[in-house]
Amino acid sequence: MPRLHRRGIALAVVEIGGARLVAASTHLDLEDVPRLAHAGQVISLLGRLRQKYGAPAVIAGDINEPPGGPAWSLLARPFPDAHATAPAGDADTYSAAFPRRRIDGVFADPGIQVIGCGVPAEPGRAGDYALATDHRPVLAELELGSR
């Protein structure tokens, strides 16, 4: 569609203290059908990378739908929603100026322990979010190892 933006995924395999991690960031489509298809592609790609590198995976991004939506639910099956696992800070990410929806998330492989996940509680900085972007940030504190 002419008004829609190109969507993508950024991937990295990193080693932290001798442990490997597949890290991904994505921005899914505004339209329901392509968004669900892209979520499936993300899961497939991360599955292959997890196997190839013998590493757990974490994905973060703008899902463009709230928890319970088809794409969100699809991602959360193999990669549980980090905020639902260990809420820390606010949940709503959109809009930055008037947050009323949670459409951004972090999804962590079961081999990753979620210490906490949410919008950082920094009252002095909250006004800066709307100056920088139309979303509020999501911060996840993660620990490699079995849950």
MDAnalysis code that builds the backbone (N, CA, C; Angstrom):
import MDAnalysis as mda
import numpy as np

u = mda.Universe.empty(441, n_residues=147, atom_resindex=np.repeat(np.arange(147), 3), trajectory=True)
u.add_TopologyAttr("name", ["N", "CA", "C"] * 147)
u.add_TopologyAttr("resid", np.arange(1, 148))
u.add_TopologyAttr("resname", ["MET", "PRO", "ARG", "LEU", "HIS", "ARG", "ARG", "GLY", "ILE", "ALA", "LEU", "ALA", "VAL", "VAL", "GLU", "ILE", "GLY", "GLY", "ALA", "ARG", "LEU", "VAL", "ALA", "ALA", "SER", "THR", "HIS", "LEU", "ASP", "LEU", "GLU", "ASP", "VAL", "PRO", "ARG", "LEU", "ALA", "HIS", "ALA", "GLY", "GLN", "VAL", "ILE", "SER", "LEU", "LEU", "GLY", "ARG", "LEU", "ARG", "GLN", "LYS", "TYR", "GLY", "ALA", "PRO", "ALA", "VAL", "ILE", "ALA", "GLY", "ASP", "ILE", "ASN", "GLU", "PRO", "PRO", "GLY", "GLY", "PRO", "ALA", "TRP", "SER", "LEU", "LEU", "ALA", "ARG", "PRO", "PHE", "PRO", "ASP", "ALA", "HIS", "ALA", "THR", "ALA", "PRO", "ALA", "GLY", "ASP", "ALA", "ASP", "THR", "TYR", "SER", "ALA", "ALA", "PHE", "PRO", "ARG", "ARG", "ARG", "ILE", "ASP", "GLY", "VAL", "PHE", "ALA", "ASP", "PRO", "GLY", "ILE", "GLN", "VAL", "ILE", "GLY", "CYS", "GLY", "VAL", "PRO", "ALA", "GLU", "PRO", "GLY", "ARG", "ALA", "GLY", "ASP", "TYR", "ALA", "LEU", "ALA", "THR", "ASP", "HIS", "ARG", "PRO", "VAL", "LEU", "ALA", "GLU", "LEU", "GLU", "LEU", "GLY", "SER", "ARG"])
u.atoms.positions = np.array([
    [0.839, -1.172, 0.000],
    [0.000, 0.000, 0.000],
    [0.887, 1.239, 0.000],
    [0.513, 2.252, -0.715],
    [1.389, 3.404, -0.879],
    [1.713, 4.175, 0.398],
    [0.806, 4.214, 1.369],
    [1.046, 5.005, 2.576],
    [1.832, 4.251, 3.641],
    [1.986, 2.948, 3.491],
    [2.652, 2.159, 4.520],
    [4.169, 2.224, 4.375],
    [4.851, 2.061, 5.495],
    [6.312, 2.078, 5.517],
    [6.833, 0.667, 5.325],
    [8.029, 0.581, 4.802],
    [8.704, -0.714, 4.691],
    [9.014, -1.182, 6.113],
    [8.811, -2.447, 6.381],
    [9.053, -3.020, 7.707],
    [10.267, -3.925, 7.644],
    [10.878, -4.180, 8.802],
    [12.067, -5.010, 8.801],
    [12.396, -5.552, 10.170],
    [13.548, -6.193, 10.221],
    [14.053, -6.765, 11.469],
    [15.562, -6.564, 11.486],
    [16.085, -6.216, 12.647],
    [17.534, -6.130, 12.857],
    [17.912, -7.286, 13.774],
    [18.974, -7.992, 13.421],
    [19.392, -9.174, 14.173],
    [20.858, -9.079, 14.565],
    [21.163, -9.663, 15.716],
    [22.558, -9.765, 16.153],
    [22.707, -11.025, 16.985],
    [23.831, -11.670, 16.857],
    [24.194, -12.762, 17.758],
    [25.336, -12.204, 18.584],
    [25.118, -12.119, 19.879],
    [26.115, -11.517, 20.769],
    [26.567, -12.545, 21.801],
    [27.759, -12.300, 22.318],
    [28.276, -13.148, 23.383],
    [28.522, -12.270, 24.593],
    [27.919, -12.677, 25.712],
    [28.016, -11.906, 26.952],
    [28.524, -12.846, 28.040],
    [29.699, -12.566, 28.538],
    [30.259, -13.414, 29.591],
    [30.347, -14.878, 29.193],
    [30.617, -15.151, 27.938],
    [30.730, -16.517, 27.450],
    [29.415, -17.143, 27.022],
    [28.304, -16.463, 27.228],
    [26.995, -16.988, 26.821],
    [26.519, -16.261, 25.573],
    [25.975, -17.009, 24.631],
    [25.459, -16.416, 23.396],
    [23.992, -16.048, 23.543],
    [23.610, -15.037, 22.761],
    [22.227, -14.561, 22.744],
    [21.905, -14.078, 21.333],
    [20.743, -14.473, 20.822],
    [20.234, -13.943, 19.563],
    [19.318, -12.783, 19.939],
    [19.657, -11.589, 19.483],
    [18.873, -10.394, 19.796],
    [18.259, -9.845, 18.515],
    [16.988, -9.467, 18.593],
    [16.280, -8.972, 17.418],
    [15.423, -7.776, 17.787],
    [15.264, -6.889, 16.826],
    [14.376, -5.736, 16.967],
    [13.566, -5.626, 15.684],
    [12.269, -5.376, 15.830],
    [11.417, -5.299, 14.651],
    [10.374, -4.206, 14.792],
    [9.779, -3.881, 13.682],
    [8.668, -2.923, 13.617],
    [7.646, -3.552, 12.679],
    [6.589, -4.118, 13.246],
    [5.615, -4.834, 12.440],
    [4.632, -3.888, 11.758],
    [3.920, -4.412, 10.787],
    [3.028, -3.642, 9.927],
    [1.831, -3.057, 10.673],
    [1.266, -2.005, 10.123],
    [0.040, -1.408, 10.649],
    [-1.190, -2.228, 10.274],
    [-1.117, -2.956, 9.170],
    [-2.246, -3.754, 8.672],
    [-2.223, -5.154, 9.285],
    [-3.403, -5.665, 9.628],
    [-3.523, -6.943, 10.334],
    [-2.888, -8.128, 9.606],
    [-3.230, -8.347, 8.345],
    [-2.775, -9.536, 7.623],
    [-1.254, -9.547, 7.453],
    [-0.636, -8.462, 6.959],
    [0.829, -8.488, 6.847],
    [1.512, -8.577, 8.215],
    [0.936, -7.934, 9.239],
    [1.543, -7.975, 10.569],
    [1.613, -9.412, 11.084],
    [0.540, -10.161, 10.929],
    [0.520, -11.548, 11.382],
    [1.508, -12.391, 10.570],
    [1.570, -12.170, 9.264],
    [2.521, -12.895, 8.421],
    [3.958, -12.590, 8.841],
    [4.249, -11.321, 9.106],
    [5.605, -10.935, 9.511],
    [5.967, -11.534, 10.863],
    [5.013, -11.587, 11.781],
    [5.281, -12.206, 13.089],
    [5.671, -13.667, 12.895],
    [4.975, -14.367, 12.016],
    [5.327, -15.758, 11.717],
    [6.713, -15.886, 11.122],
    [7.074, -14.962, 10.242],
    [8.406, -14.975, 9.640],
    [9.485, -14.717, 10.690],
    [9.212, -13.813, 11.617],
    [10.156, -13.510, 12.699],
    [10.396, -14.764, 13.544],
    [9.333, -15.450, 13.907],
    [9.451, -16.664, 14.727],
    [10.260, -17.725, 13.994],
    [9.989, -17.912, 12.714],
    [10.716, -18.900, 11.922],
    [12.208, -18.567, 11.854],
    [12.512, -17.320, 11.570],
    [13.904, -16.880, 11.479],
    [14.624, -17.053, 12.818],
    [13.992, -16.631, 13.895],
    [14.626, -16.763, 15.211],
    [14.804, -18.237, 15.585],
    [13.877, -19.081, 15.197],
    [14.022, -20.514, 15.459],
    [15.261, -21.083, 14.780],
    [15.474, -20.678, 13.530],
    [16.660, -21.148, 12.806],
    [17.945, -20.634, 13.449],
    [17.945, -19.373, 13.865],
    [19.140, -18.798, 14.486],
    [19.408, -19.414, 15.858],
    [18.355, -19.679, 16.615],
    [18.526, -20.326, 17.920],
    [19.209, -21.677, 17.741],
    [18.762, -22.422, 16.739],
    [19.329, -23.740, 16.476],
    [20.775, -23.628, 15.973],
    [21.008, -22.741, 15.035],
    [22.339, -22.586, 14.440],
    [23.383, -22.196, 15.486],
    [23.030, -21.248, 16.377],
    [23.997, -20.728, 17.341],
    [23.866, -21.339, 18.726],
    [22.883, -22.208, 18.929],
    [22.700, -22.824, 20.243],
    [22.475, -21.786, 21.317],
    [21.653, -20.780, 20.996],
    [21.477, -19.645, 21.898],
    [20.001, -19.287, 22.033],
    [19.606, -18.805, 23.204],
    [18.242, -18.310, 23.351],
    [18.087, -16.986, 22.603],
    [16.839, -16.579, 22.403],
    [16.572, -15.356, 21.641],
    [15.676, -14.404, 22.426],
    [15.865, -13.133, 22.147],
    [14.997, -12.082, 22.674],
    [14.649, -11.170, 21.515],
    [13.380, -10.766, 21.448],
    [12.948, -9.837, 20.408],
    [12.200, -8.688, 21.058],
    [12.483, -7.493, 20.569],
    [11.795, -6.301, 21.057],
    [11.320, -5.509, 19.856],
    [10.231, -4.777, 20.041],
    [9.809, -3.940, 18.938],
    [8.426, -3.366, 19.062],
    [8.082, -2.633, 18.016],
    [6.766, -2.032, 17.841],
    [5.908, -3.082, 17.150],
    [4.994, -3.676, 17.895],
    [4.170, -4.758, 17.370],
    [2.941, -4.188, 16.661],
    [2.606, -2.957, 16.952],
    [1.469, -2.259, 16.330],
    [0.128, -2.904, 16.636],
    [0.058, -3.627, 17.743],
    [-1.208, -4.131, 18.281],
    [-0.972, -4.446, 19.749],
    [-2.031, -4.471, 20.548],
    [-1.871, -4.732, 21.981],
    [-1.771, -6.216, 22.297],
    [-1.376, -6.542, 23.537],
    [-1.383, -7.937, 23.967],
    [-2.761, -8.549, 23.714],
    [-2.754, -9.807, 23.317],
    [-4.002, -10.492, 22.996],
    [-4.340, -10.447, 21.522],
    [-3.710, -9.530, 20.772],
    [-3.915, -9.472, 19.327],
    [-3.272, -10.684, 18.674],
    [-3.650, -11.000, 17.436],
    [-3.134, -12.204, 16.767],
    [-1.610, -12.256, 16.640],
    [-0.980, -11.177, 16.199],
    [0.480, -11.185, 16.028],
    [1.175, -11.222, 17.389],
    [0.673, -10.447, 18.348],
    [1.250, -10.426, 19.700],
    [1.185, -11.830, 20.295],
    [0.029, -12.468, 20.190],
    [-0.162, -13.813, 20.742],
    [0.736, -14.832, 20.050],
    [0.889, -14.700, 18.743],
    [1.759, -15.604, 17.990],
    [3.201, -15.487, 18.484],
    [3.689, -14.263, 18.664],
    [5.053, -14.054, 19.166],
    [5.211, -14.573, 20.591],
    [4.183, -14.383, 21.415],
    [4.274, -14.733, 22.834],
    [4.235, -16.240, 23.087],
    [3.808, -17.032, 22.098],
    [3.798, -18.496, 22.305],
    [5.216, -19.032, 22.495],
    [6.133, -18.809, 21.549],
    [7.489, -19.328, 21.768],
    [8.360, -18.390, 22.607],
    [7.988, -17.103, 22.648],
    [8.784, -16.096, 23.352],
    [7.853, -15.325, 24.289],
    [7.729, -15.750, 25.547],
    [6.792, -15.098, 26.454],
    [7.012, -13.586, 26.568],
    [5.906, -12.876, 26.719],
    [5.873, -11.425, 26.884],
    [6.576, -11.071, 28.194],
    [7.689, -10.344, 28.094],
    [8.509, -10.042, 29.274],
    [7.765, -9.190, 30.299],
    [6.926, -8.252, 29.853],
    [6.186, -7.424, 30.812],
    [5.150, -8.256, 31.554],
    [4.507, -9.176, 30.871],
    [3.529, -10.051, 31.536],
    [4.230, -10.984, 32.527],
    [5.471, -11.366, 32.213],
    [6.244, -12.254, 33.080],
    [6.713, -11.542, 34.339],
    [7.240, -10.321, 34.187],
    [7.798, -9.585, 35.327],
    [7.585, -8.090, 35.117],
    [6.363, -7.599, 35.376],
    [6.083, -6.182, 35.152],
    [6.934, -5.280, 36.059],
    [7.495, -4.246, 35.448],
    [8.281, -3.248, 36.180],
    [8.097, -1.926, 35.453],
    [7.538, -0.945, 36.091],
    [7.259, 0.318, 35.420],
    [5.913, 0.259, 34.724],
    [5.597, 1.323, 34.019],
    [4.323, 1.404, 33.307],
    [4.284, 0.429, 32.142],
    [3.079, 0.115, 31.688],
    [2.901, -0.792, 30.563],
    [2.647, -0.036, 29.266],
    [1.855, 1.032, 29.306],
    [1.423, 1.709, 28.084],
    [2.575, 2.444, 27.402],
    [2.699, 2.213, 26.094],
    [3.818, 2.769, 25.332],
    [3.392, 3.762, 24.264],
    [2.104, 3.805, 23.943],
    [1.665, 4.662, 22.843],
    [0.419, 5.410, 23.250],
    [0.410, 6.661, 22.998],
    [1.436, 7.518, 22.426],
    [2.364, 8.042, 23.519],
    [3.488, 8.575, 23.130],
    [4.432, 9.091, 24.117],
    [3.819, 10.240, 24.907],
    [3.050, 11.093, 24.230],
    [2.452, 12.249, 24.901],
    [1.269, 11.858, 25.777],
    [0.454, 10.914, 25.325],
    [-0.744, 10.483, 26.049],
    [-0.848, 8.958, 26.015],
    [0.005, 8.267, 26.778],
    [0.050, 6.812, 26.699],
    [-1.243, 6.148, 27.184],
    [-1.860, 5.401, 26.273],
    [-3.110, 4.699, 26.596],
    [-3.125, 3.266, 26.070],
    [-2.077, 2.877, 25.320],
    [-2.047, 1.532, 24.726],
    [-0.650, 0.936, 24.860],
    [-0.606, -0.351, 25.005],
    [0.686, -1.060, 25.009],
    [0.797, -1.786, 23.681],
    [1.597, -1.216, 22.765],
    [1.788, -1.829, 21.442],
    [3.259, -2.138, 21.163],
    [4.114, -1.900, 22.154],
    [5.545, -2.191, 22.043],
    [5.875, -3.219, 23.110],
    [6.740, -4.163, 22.788],
    [7.032, -5.186, 23.770],
    [8.380, -5.834, 23.606],
    [8.709, -6.616, 24.608],
    [9.909, -7.445, 24.624],
    [9.432, -8.869, 24.863],
    [9.945, -9.789, 24.069],
    [9.562, -11.195, 24.145],
    [10.835, -12.005, 24.338],
    [10.882, -12.797, 25.428],
    [12.120, -13.487, 25.784],
    [11.946, -14.998, 25.752],
    [12.919, -15.655, 25.170],
    [13.010, -17.108, 25.129],
    [12.888, -17.657, 26.559],
    [12.282, -18.822, 26.731],
    [12.194, -19.401, 28.076],
    [13.549, -19.635, 28.745],
    [14.639, -19.669, 27.966],
    [15.981, -19.811, 28.537],
    [16.552, -18.520, 29.085],
    [15.762, -17.460, 29.070],
    [16.192, -16.154, 29.569],
    [15.294, -15.782, 30.745],
    [15.893, -15.415, 31.853],
    [15.111, -14.988, 33.015],
    [14.791, -13.496, 32.884],
    [13.532, -13.146, 33.009],
    [13.111, -11.745, 32.975],
    [13.076, -11.231, 34.413],
    [13.924, -10.258, 34.714],
    [13.970, -9.652, 36.042],
    [12.871, -8.595, 36.150],
    [12.689, -7.824, 35.089],
    [11.652, -6.794, 35.055],
    [11.557, -6.204, 33.662],
    [10.353, -5.712, 33.307],
    [10.161, -5.136, 31.981],
    [9.023, -4.124, 32.023],
    [9.272, -2.959, 31.441],
    [8.244, -1.927, 31.350],
    [8.838, -0.591, 30.938],
    [7.996, 0.416, 30.907],
    [8.445, 1.770, 30.607],
    [9.219, 2.269, 31.820],
    [10.450, 2.734, 31.629],
    [11.247, 3.199, 32.766],
    [10.519, 4.290, 33.552],
    [10.562, 4.162, 34.869],
    [9.908, 5.133, 35.758],
    [10.884, 6.253, 36.090],
    [11.017, 7.182, 35.163],
    [11.903, 8.335, 35.365],
    [11.074, 9.597, 35.142],
    [10.361, 10.060, 36.168],
    [9.448, 11.203, 35.982],
    [10.102, 12.423, 35.341],
    [11.363, 12.679, 35.632],
    [12.049, 13.828, 35.061],
    [12.275, 13.709, 33.566],
    [12.274, 12.492, 33.046],
    [12.534, 12.258, 31.625],
    [11.264, 12.001, 30.819],
    [10.168, 11.724, 31.473],
    [8.942, 11.355, 30.772],
    [8.526, 12.411, 29.746],
    [8.723, 13.669, 30.032],
    [8.376, 14.728, 29.087],
    [9.233, 14.704, 27.836],
    [10.435, 14.125, 27.936],
    [11.327, 14.040, 26.775],
    [10.879, 12.998, 25.755],
    [10.117, 11.994, 26.197],
    [9.728, 10.915, 25.291],
    [8.996, 11.459, 24.071],
    [8.030, 12.334, 24.289],
    [7.238, 12.862, 23.172],
    [8.067, 13.755, 22.257],
    [9.164, 14.301, 22.752],
    [10.043, 15.108, 21.916],
    [10.896, 14.228, 21.006],
    [11.168, 13.014, 21.451],
    [12.053, 12.122, 20.707],
    [11.319, 11.222, 19.726],
    [10.105, 10.785, 20.077],
    [9.405, 9.790, 19.274],
    [7.932, 9.782, 19.652],
    [7.143, 9.002, 18.923],
    [5.720, 8.914, 19.243],
    [5.415, 7.760, 20.199],
    [6.446, 7.013, 20.627],
    [6.283, 5.908, 21.572],
    [7.124, 6.155, 22.819],
    [6.730, 5.523, 23.920],
    [7.570, 5.534, 25.116],
    [8.486, 4.307, 25.055],
    [9.664, 4.388, 25.669],
    [10.609, 3.268, 25.612],
    [10.172, 2.105, 26.502],
    [10.677, 0.939, 26.179],
    [10.480, -0.249, 27.003],
    [11.868, -0.734, 27.404],
    [12.040, -0.967, 28.691],
    [13.313, -1.446, 29.217],
    [13.089, -2.816, 29.837],
    [13.903, -3.776, 29.450],
    [13.820, -5.117, 30.029],
    [15.157, -5.469, 30.667],
    [15.095, -5.915, 31.897],
    [16.278, -6.436, 32.566],
    [16.202, -7.949, 32.478],
    [17.192, -8.531, 31.810],
    [17.187, -9.951, 31.508],
    [18.452, -10.614, 32.064],
    [18.324, -11.889, 32.371],
    [19.480, -12.653, 32.831],
    [19.524, -13.961, 32.064],
    [20.666, -14.231, 31.455],
    [20.805, -15.495, 30.730],
    [20.873, -16.639, 31.728],
    [20.181, -17.694, 31.423],
    [20.118, -18.855, 32.303],
    [18.699, -19.385, 32.336],
    [18.499, -20.528, 32.891],
    [17.180, -21.171, 32.917],
    [16.272, -20.494, 33.930],
    [14.970, -20.423, 33.576],
    [13.971, -19.839, 34.496],
    [13.698, -20.774, 35.631],
])
